[in-house]
Amino acid sequence: MKPIEVQAAMAEAVGEVLETMCFTAVLSSSDAAIPMTPECKCLIAALRFEGGCEGEFRVCIPMALARQIGAGFLGEDEEEISDVQAGEFVCELGNMFCGSALSRLEPETIFHLSHPELIPGNADAVFDDRRIGRWFELEEGNLAASMDFRQGL
């Protein structure tokens, strides 16, 4: 599996999930960093996957963006979304992004996903030398996602 294939699968997965589940669209995506303001509070969800390959998926979403798109997902007003609900939403979004990307990469394989958990950090926690990442620009703000494969690359 080549990094470009992983990035393409992530781009398709994120775009589809956001459109169908959150009623928002990706305006652009890139493997180059799209800046997030340093003072923004980000929620980072991480989950492990096992199957034909194993690794970890991470998604980083600023709190304000999580509330905005989470409101569409939950059918609530943005002001009604608590910090806890925003965190749960980011975890669920990570689960959907990861599952959709993996099913594009290996459609015949059954994967087992761990329960997503929030981890501390900022957007830098989503990228390092092992991770294959993608930045996504939405009308409402920017988010990042990455995959780290332990095997199969």
Buried (B, 14 or more C-beta within 10 A) or exposed (E): BEBEEBBBBBBBBBBBBBEEBBEBEBEEBEBEEBEBEEEBEBBBBBBBBBEBBBBBBBBBBBBBBBBBBBBBBBEBEBEEBEEEBBBBBBBBBBBBBBBBBBBBBBEEEEBEBBEBEBEEBBBEBBBEEEBBBBBBBBEBBBBBBBBBBEEEB
